[in-house]
Amino acid sequence: MITISIIYVYHYASVIEKDPTKSLVYNQRAEDEKHFLVKADPSDDHKMTGRQKTVIGYSELLLL
């Protein structure tokens, strides 16, 4: 069953790569690009808190 699913997804991806208009979500493309391709505001300077840094550090240690 997994093999069939992988083959189907691979085939679908190759079809969409050749002609993106055949995608099931092609009609949402303009809206998605407008939403996700927003330029970041350089004045938004986000700094990580000590707690956030600690959580990331522990997560990295757990992955080792």
Secondary structure as GFF3:
##gff-version 3
##sequence-region A 1 64
A	DSSP	alpha_helix	2	18	.	.	.	ID=ss1
A	DSSP	three_ten_helix	20	22	.	.	.	ID=ss2
A	DSSP	three_ten_helix	26	28	.	.	.	ID=ss3
A	DSSP	alpha_helix	29	36	.	.	.	ID=ss4
A	DSSP	alpha_helix	50	63	.	.	.	ID=ss5
###
